[in-house]
């Protein structure tokens, strides 16, 4: 299959091409999760959507990679952290905030659009098996090593949990972990930190003026190619960034700023060896 034939296949408006794009998105969503804060109060449990995160494995331990403000402004003030394991069912894994270790660069005061705004939350070992039954932990080194030689069939996917797409009560939330195809972002650096600015949008029509809830979600590089081994259109994903700031959202669309792989590596370097 030539590049032109491949591109025509997944660009055509058909049920088959829609299915391909959904399959490509699932390759990244299997590593992704909404993040919840659960607080015990005299009036009962209070559940709050805090943001989004990526499940990460690193040197034998397991973490959630997210935006630092998701932890400092929401999660650390609750009693429990929750991740959703199956979207169609009420299946959430919880563990105590007091049992959570955090690692990453010092966060700014006040928060600014330049960060650094990235953090790793270590998941207690006792909860890892439960999560692995439904999700996969991303390995940074192995993930980047899986990239293939691709001529031009690359795009980017931003995965997150927009607050506006959910419905909420005091102790229950129904949310959507959404993959937004964002094209090739603008990459740059400022001092020791790197960034991607990308145009993201909810499904139209939308009147949303914020993409809140997407903070902490992963920005994924997606390669699409024809496999001579399987005879099928295949994809490979690699984690490129973590979302933390939005600019100018109107009608469900705006610019989302993400930290890039250099910043993620710097956050990983703060974990004691």
N, C-alpha and C positions, 0 to 999 in steps of 0.2 A: 504494500500500500504506500503510495507516495504521500509526501507531506500535504499536498493540495487535496488529495482524496480524503486524508485523515481529517483535515480541518473542515472540509465540506460535510463530513459525517457528523461531527459533534456540533457544528454550527447550524445544521438544518433544524427547522421547526417541526419536530415530530416526537412521538412518545418515546421512541428509542433514544433520541438525543437527550431528552429530559431525563431519562433513566440513567444515561451515562453521567450527566452532570451531578445527579444525586449520589451516584456511586463514588464519584471523585470526592465529593464533599464528605461522605461517610469515612473516607480514608483518614481525614483529619479529625472528624468529630469523635472518633473512637478514643482519642486521647484527651478530649475536652469535657468540661463539666461546669454547670452552674454552681455557685458558692452561696451557701445560706448561713445566716447567723440565727441561732436559737437561744432565746433567753427565758429563764424560768422566773415568773413573777407571781405575785399573790392573785392576780387575775387570770393566771394560766400561762401556757406557753405562748411566746411571741416569736413568730418566724419572719425573717426579713431577707430578701434577696440582696446579697452584698456585691455580687459581680460575677466574673467568670474566671476560669483557670485552666491550665494545662497540666495533666498528670505526667510527672517526669521521674525517671529513674537515674540515679547518679551514684556511682561508687558504692553499690550495695544498699543504698537507702532510697526512700521514695518521698517525693515532694509534690506540692502544688506550686506551679509557677503562676504568679498573678501580679497585679499592680500593687505597689506598696500601700497606696491609700485605701485599697479594699480591706487590707488588714488593719491598718492604724485607725481608720475612721469607722469601721463597722465590725469586722469579725472579732477583734480582740476585746470588744466591749460586751460580747455575748457570753453565754455559758458553754455553748457547743458550736462546732463548725459542722456543716452538712454538705455532702456532695450527692448529686442525683445520679443514680446508676442506670435506671431505666426510665426513659421519658414517658412511656405510655402508662406506667404504673407508679403508685406511690411507694417508691423504693429508694430511700435516702439513707446513706451511711453517715452516722454521727460520731464525733469524738470530742472530748473536752478541750476547750481553749487552753486550759492550764497544762495540758499534755502536749501542746504544740510548740515546737522550737521554730524560730524564724531567722532567716539569713539573707543578707543583701546589703547594698550600700546604704549609708545614712540617708534618710529622707530629708528633703528640704523643708524649711520653715520660713515663710508659708509655702504651701504647694504651688508650683508654677508649671507652665506648659513645657518646661525643659527638663523636669525631673532632677535627678534620677528617681524613677517611680517603678521599681521592680523589686520583688521579694520572692523568696522560696520558703514555703511552710512545710516542715517535715511532718509526714503522716505517721502516727504511731504504728509500729510494726504489727500490732494486733489487728489493725483494720485493713492492712494491705491485701490479705487474701480475699476478703469480701469484695474489695474493689476490683481485683483482678478477675473475679468471676464474671464481670460484665464489661469492664473497660480494659485499656492497655496503657502501660506506662511507656512514654516516649524516651528513647535513649538518644541523647544529643549526638554523640560520636557516630553511632551506628546509623542514625537517621540521615545524617549528611553524607555518610559513605554509601548510602543506597541510591543517591542521585545518579541518573544516567546521562549519557551524551544526547542532548536534545538540540535540534536546529533552532526551532523558534516556538515550539508548542509549550510555552510556559505561561502560567497565570498565577494569581494569588487569591487566597481565600482567607477571609477574616471570620473567625468563629467566636460567637459570644451569645449572651442571653439578654436581649433587649427587654428592659422592664416593661415597656408599653405593650408588649405582646402577651404579657401574663395576666392572670387573674389571682387575686389575693384575699385571704381572710386573715384573722389574727394568727391562726396556727396552721394554715395550709396555703400552698402556692402551686399554681399550675403554670409552668413556664415553657418556653421554646428555646432550645439550643439551636441557634440559627447559623448557617454558613452563608456569608455574603461574598459573592465574586467581585473582586475589586480591581482587577487588572494589575498592571505593573506600578508599584508605588514609587514615590520620589524618595530617594535615599540620600542621606547626608550625615555629617557628624558635627559635633560642637564640643570642643574640648575632648575629654576622654569618653564621651558617650556617643552612641550612634542612634539614628532615627530613620523611620519610614513615615511619610505622610501619605495616606491613601483615601480615596473617595469611596465612602460606603453608603449603602442605601437599604432601607427596609423595602419590603414588597409594596409596590404602588397599588392603589392610592394610599397615602398615609399623611396625616396631619401632625405627626410627631415632631417636636422641637428638640428632642434629645435622644441620644443613643445610649443613655444611662443603662448600666447592667452589662454592657459589652466590655467595660474596663477589666483588664486582666486576661481577656481572651487572647488566643494565639493567632498570629499572622503566619499563614502557611504558604510556602512556595510549592506549586503543583506542576509537575511535569506530566505531559500527556503524550503517549507514543504508541506505535503499533508494535506488539511483541511478536517476533518471528517464532518464538517458542510456543506460545499459546494460540497464536493466530487471532488474538483479540486486541481491542484497544485497551491499554492499561494506563495506570497513573502511579506516580511516586510522589510522596509529600515530604517536605522538610520544614521544620520549625524555623522561621526567620525572625519573629518578633513577638512582642507582647503589647497589647493596646493599653493606653492609660489616659488619653486626653482627647477631647473633641472640640472642633472649632466650627462655628457657624452652621449648626444643624437646622434645616427648615424642610418642611414637607417630607420628613423621614429620610433626608439625605444630608450628609455633611462630611467634613474631613476628620479622620481619626488618626491621631498621632500614636505611633508605636515605637518602643525601643527595639533596636536591632540585635543581631547575634553577638556583637562585641559586648554590648551591655549585659546580655544574658550570661555570657562567659565570665564577666567581671562579678556578677552576682554569685555564680557557682564557685568562684575563687574565694568567696568569704566563708564557705563551709569549712570548718576545721578538719584537717586531715588526720 
